[in-house]
Amino acid sequence: MRSNEKFPLMFLLISIFFASISNIYAADNDKFKDVVIKTIEVRDGIYMLMGAGGNIGVSVGEDGVFLIDDQFAPLTEKITAAVAKLSDLPIKFLINTHWHGDHTGGNENLGKENVLIVAHDNVHARMSVDTLNAFGSTTPASPKAALPVITFNDTVTFRLNGHEIRAFHQSNAHTDGDSIIQFKEANVLHMGDIFFNGFYPFIDTSSEGSINGVIRTVEHILDMVDDETKIIPGHGQLADKKALKKYLEIMTIIRSRMQKLIDEGKSVDEIVAMKPYADYDEKLGGGFMKPERFMRIVYDSLTR
């Protein structure tokens, strides 16, 4: 091929590449085009936003906006529009409850707007590198703008909008980098994906999560709350102590049933065929964590 013939071919290949990228981006945006961001008042100045992905917590007041999680990147414009209806002040801080993309997908967009991103040390560690996820594919490292700029090992406290807002790490529950966010005086908690309200939970064993850690954490949180506490789950409707107590009861029964079958020497395929959670499947199997997948995760968690 003569040198002057290479350039049209090169430009054709480049055009095809960028066209494919544009199509992927358009398809991604199209997937979220009908998502509506729903705003639920939790307490005066504290809200929960529901859209696609993890529930978002919002605190508004004279010091600016404090955000907990941010769902997917294509939803950032809708999320910021919903926040703007609550406050005309900018988003000052964003804290991630853990590293999964349905809670951190908007990080890059917000980071580029100079929002300070905060998370546990392990969130930064996992987002900084290519990571083999629980579904057998690789989650690529996040761009610099998406990474937390402030990280903590145990606890961190914010004093904003008249609230003492404490984030504290809970190890090896949903992941190894989970944070509970507590609005102490307001008696509000955001539990991230340690709590799925009304669905089988996703326990990310590939990120060192475990059903034992989920149960241990929920037991700890139940000692902290009362009948007036408002609890924002990672997924599902706004909850209270009664709902969290029921969740603990179910998770404990699920663990016990699985452990019994493991102790009897049953393989995971044999257990799946037995459907040991059939009495819960209709009520809790309607989320993205379907009954068979959930059983396999619980088995994996208890046999590691």
C-alpha positions as CSV (number, residue, x, y, z in Angstrom):
1,M,0.0,0.0,0.0
2,R,1.4,3.4,-0.9
3,S,1.8,5.9,1.9
4,N,-0.8,8.3,0.7
5,E,-3.3,5.4,0.7
6,K,-2.8,4.7,4.4
7,F,-4.3,8.0,5.6
8,P,-7.8,7.4,4.3
9,L,-7.8,4.0,5.9
10,M,-6.5,5.3,9.1
11,F,-9.1,8.1,9.2
12,L,-11.8,5.5,8.4
13,L,-10.6,3.3,11.4
14,I,-10.5,6.3,13.7
15,S,-14.0,7.3,12.6
16,I,-15.3,3.8,13.2
17,F,-13.8,3.8,16.7
18,F,-15.2,7.1,17.7
19,A,-18.6,6.2,16.2
20,S,-18.7,3.0,18.3
21,I,-17.8,4.9,21.4
22,S,-20.5,7.5,20.7
23,N,-23.0,4.7,20.1
24,I,-22.1,3.0,23.5
25,Y,-22.4,6.4,25.2
26,A,-25.8,7.1,23.5
27,A,-27.0,3.6,24.5
28,D,-25.9,4.2,28.1
29,N,-27.7,7.5,28.3
30,D,-30.8,6.0,26.5
31,K,-31.0,3.4,29.2
32,F,-31.5,6.1,31.8
33,K,-33.6,8.6,29.8
34,D,-36.9,7.7,31.4
35,V,-35.5,7.6,35.0
36,V,-37.3,10.0,37.3
37,I,-35.6,11.2,40.5
38,K,-38.0,11.0,43.3
39,T,-37.4,13.1,46.4
40,I,-38.6,11.9,49.8
41,E,-38.3,14.1,52.9
42,V,-36.8,12.2,55.8
43,R,-36.5,15.0,58.4
44,D,-36.3,18.8,58.1
45,G,-33.4,19.4,55.8
46,I,-32.6,15.7,55.2
47,Y,-33.9,13.9,52.1
48,M,-33.7,10.6,50.2
49,L,-33.5,10.6,46.4
50,M,-34.6,7.5,44.5
51,G,-33.8,6.9,40.8
52,A,-31.8,4.1,39.4
53,G,-29.1,2.5,41.6
54,G,-28.5,3.1,45.2
55,N,-30.6,5.5,47.3
56,I,-29.0,9.0,47.7
57,G,-29.0,10.9,51.0
58,V,-29.1,14.7,51.0
59,S,-28.5,17.3,53.7
60,V,-29.3,20.9,52.9
61,G,-28.8,24.1,55.0
62,E,-26.8,27.2,55.4
63,D,-23.5,25.4,55.0
64,G,-24.3,23.9,51.6
65,V,-25.3,20.5,50.3
66,F,-23.9,17.2,51.7
67,L,-24.5,14.3,49.4
68,I,-24.4,10.5,50.2
69,D,-23.8,8.5,47.0
70,D,-24.6,9.6,43.4
71,Q,-26.0,6.6,41.3
72,F,-24.9,6.4,37.6
73,A,-23.0,9.0,35.6
74,P,-25.9,9.7,33.0
75,L,-28.1,10.6,35.9
76,T,-25.9,13.4,37.4
77,E,-27.8,16.2,35.6
78,K,-31.2,14.9,36.9
79,I,-29.8,14.4,40.4
80,T,-28.3,17.9,40.6
81,A,-31.6,19.3,39.3
82,A,-33.4,17.5,42.1
83,V,-30.9,18.8,44.6
84,A,-31.3,22.4,43.2
85,K,-35.0,22.3,44.1
86,L,-34.0,21.7,47.7
87,S,-31.1,24.3,47.9
88,D,-29.6,27.0,45.8
89,L,-26.2,26.4,47.4
90,P,-23.6,24.2,45.8
91,I,-22.9,20.5,46.7
92,K,-20.0,20.8,49.1
93,F,-19.2,17.2,50.1
94,L,-20.0,13.8,48.6
95,I,-19.5,10.7,50.7
96,N,-19.6,7.2,49.1
97,T,-21.0,4.4,51.3
98,H,-18.9,1.9,49.2
99,W,-17.2,1.5,45.8
100,H,-19.9,0.0,43.5
101,G,-20.8,1.9,40.4
102,D,-24.4,2.4,41.2
103,H,-23.3,4.5,44.2
104,T,-20.2,6.1,42.7
105,G,-21.0,6.5,39.0
106,G,-21.6,10.2,39.3
107,N,-18.3,10.8,41.1
108,E,-16.3,12.0,38.1
109,N,-19.0,14.5,37.1
110,L,-19.2,15.9,40.6
111,G,-15.4,15.8,41.1
112,K,-14.9,17.9,38.1
113,E,-17.3,20.5,39.7
114,N,-14.9,20.6,42.7
115,V,-17.1,18.6,45.0
116,L,-15.0,17.1,47.8
117,I,-15.4,13.3,47.6
118,V,-14.9,11.3,50.9
119,A,-14.9,7.6,51.5
120,H,-13.3,4.8,53.4
121,D,-9.7,3.9,52.5
122,N,-10.7,0.6,50.9
123,V,-13.1,2.5,48.5
124,H,-10.2,4.5,47.2
125,A,-8.0,1.3,47.0
126,R,-10.6,-0.6,44.9
127,M,-11.6,2.3,42.6
128,S,-7.9,3.1,41.9
129,V,-7.2,-0.2,40.1
130,D,-8.8,-2.6,37.6
131,T,-10.9,-4.9,39.7
132,L,-12.3,-8.4,39.0
133,N,-15.9,-8.0,40.2
134,A,-18.4,-10.5,41.5
135,F,-19.9,-11.1,38.1
136,G,-16.7,-12.3,36.5
137,S,-15.8,-9.2,34.6
138,T,-13.3,-6.4,35.2
139,T,-14.4,-3.1,36.5
140,P,-11.8,-0.6,35.1
141,A,-10.0,1.8,37.4
142,S,-11.8,5.1,37.9
143,P,-10.4,8.3,36.5
144,K,-8.7,10.6,39.0
145,A,-11.7,13.0,39.2
146,A,-13.9,10.2,40.4
147,L,-11.6,9.1,43.3
148,P,-12.1,10.2,46.9
149,V,-9.8,13.0,47.9
150,I,-10.4,12.5,51.6
151,T,-10.3,9.0,53.0
152,F,-10.6,7.6,56.5
153,N,-9.8,4.3,58.3
154,D,-12.4,4.2,61.1
155,T,-14.6,7.3,61.5
156,V,-14.9,10.8,60.2
157,T,-17.3,13.5,61.4
158,F,-18.8,16.5,59.5
159,R,-20.4,19.4,61.3
160,L,-22.7,20.9,58.7
161,N,-26.2,22.4,58.4
162,G,-26.7,22.1,62.2
163,H,-26.0,18.4,62.2
164,E,-23.2,16.2,63.5
165,I,-22.8,13.8,60.7
166,R,-20.7,10.8,61.5
167,A,-19.5,8.2,59.0
168,F,-18.1,4.9,60.5
169,H,-16.6,1.9,58.8
170,Q,-18.2,-1.5,59.1
171,S,-15.8,-4.2,57.9
172,N,-16.6,-7.1,55.6
173,A,-20.3,-6.7,55.4
174,H,-21.5,-5.8,51.9
175,T,-17.9,-5.1,51.0
176,D,-14.7,-4.4,52.9
177,G,-15.2,-0.6,52.6
178,D,-18.8,0.0,53.8
179,S,-19.7,3.2,55.7
180,I,-22.8,3.9,57.8
181,I,-23.7,7.6,57.8
182,Q,-25.4,8.8,61.0
183,F,-27.1,12.1,61.5
184,K,-26.9,11.9,65.3
185,E,-29.3,14.6,66.5
186,A,-31.7,14.1,63.6
187,N,-31.9,10.3,64.4
188,V,-31.3,9.4,60.7
189,L,-29.0,6.6,59.3
190,H,-27.9,5.8,55.7
191,M,-26.9,2.2,55.7
192,G,-25.7,1.8,52.1
193,D,-26.0,-1.7,50.7
194,I,-25.7,-3.4,54.0
195,F,-29.4,-3.0,54.0
196,F,-31.7,-3.9,51.1
197,N,-35.2,-3.2,52.1
198,G,-37.6,-5.7,50.5
199,F,-35.1,-7.5,48.3
200,Y,-32.5,-10.2,48.6
201,P,-29.2,-8.3,49.2
202,F,-26.2,-8.4,47.1
203,I,-23.2,-9.5,49.2
204,D,-20.0,-8.9,47.3
205,T,-17.8,-11.7,48.4
206,S,-15.3,-10.7,45.7
207,S,-14.8,-7.5,47.8
208,E,-14.5,-9.4,51.0
209,G,-18.2,-9.0,51.9
210,S,-19.9,-11.8,53.9
211,I,-23.4,-12.7,55.2
212,N,-21.8,-13.0,58.7
213,G,-20.6,-9.4,58.4
214,V,-24.0,-8.2,57.3
215,I,-25.7,-9.8,60.2
216,R,-23.1,-8.6,62.7
217,T,-23.5,-5.0,61.4
218,V,-27.3,-5.0,61.5
219,E,-27.2,-6.3,65.1
220,H,-24.8,-3.4,65.9
221,I,-27.1,-0.9,64.2
222,L,-30.2,-2.2,66.0
223,D,-28.5,-1.4,69.3
224,M,-28.0,2.2,68.1
225,V,-31.5,3.0,66.9
226,D,-35.0,3.4,68.4
227,D,-38.6,3.4,67.2
228,E,-38.2,7.0,65.9
229,T,-35.1,6.4,63.8
230,K,-35.4,6.9,60.0
231,I,-33.2,4.5,58.0
232,I,-32.2,5.0,54.4
233,P,-31.4,1.7,52.9
234,G,-29.0,1.2,50.0
235,H,-32.0,-0.1,47.9
236,G,-35.7,-0.1,48.7
237,Q,-38.1,2.2,50.5
238,L,-37.3,4.4,53.5
239,A,-37.3,2.2,56.6
240,D,-37.4,2.1,60.3
241,K,-36.2,-0.1,63.2
242,K,-39.1,-2.5,62.7
243,A,-38.1,-3.1,59.0
244,L,-34.4,-3.5,59.9
245,K,-35.3,-6.0,62.7
246,K,-37.3,-8.0,60.2
247,Y,-34.4,-7.9,57.7
248,L,-32.1,-9.3,60.5
249,E,-34.5,-12.1,61.3
250,I,-34.7,-13.2,57.6
251,M,-30.9,-13.0,57.1
252,T,-30.3,-15.1,60.2
253,I,-32.8,-17.7,59.1
254,I,-31.2,-17.7,55.6
255,R,-27.7,-18.2,57.0
256,S,-28.9,-21.0,59.3
257,R,-30.6,-22.9,56.5
258,M,-27.6,-22.7,54.2
259,Q,-25.1,-23.6,57.0
260,K,-27.2,-26.7,57.8
261,L,-27.1,-27.9,54.2
262,I,-23.4,-27.2,53.9
263,D,-22.8,-29.2,57.1
264,E,-24.7,-32.1,55.6
265,G,-22.2,-32.1,52.7
266,K,-24.6,-30.8,50.0
267,S,-23.0,-29.1,46.9
268,V,-24.1,-25.7,45.8
269,D,-25.9,-27.2,42.8
270,E,-27.8,-29.6,45.1
271,I,-28.8,-26.8,47.3
272,V,-30.0,-24.6,44.5
273,A,-32.2,-27.5,43.3
274,M,-33.6,-27.9,46.8
275,K,-34.8,-24.2,46.8
276,P,-34.3,-23.7,50.6
277,Y,-35.5,-20.1,50.4
278,A,-38.7,-20.8,48.4
279,D,-40.9,-19.2,51.1
280,Y,-39.0,-15.9,50.6
281,D,-38.4,-16.0,46.9
282,E,-41.7,-14.3,45.8
283,K,-41.4,-11.5,48.3
284,L,-37.6,-10.9,48.2
285,G,-36.6,-12.2,44.7
286,G,-38.0,-9.3,42.7
287,G,-34.8,-7.2,42.7
288,F,-31.7,-7.6,40.6
289,M,-30.5,-10.3,43.0
290,K,-32.5,-13.3,41.8
291,P,-33.0,-16.3,44.1
292,E,-30.5,-18.7,42.5
293,R,-27.8,-16.1,42.3
294,F,-28.4,-15.1,45.9
295,M,-28.2,-18.7,47.1
296,R,-24.9,-19.2,45.4
297,I,-23.5,-16.0,47.0
298,V,-24.6,-17.1,50.5
299,Y,-23.0,-20.5,49.9
300,D,-19.8,-18.8,48.7
301,S,-19.8,-16.6,51.8
302,L,-20.2,-19.5,54.2
303,T,-17.7,-21.8,52.6
304,R,-14.8,-19.3,52.1
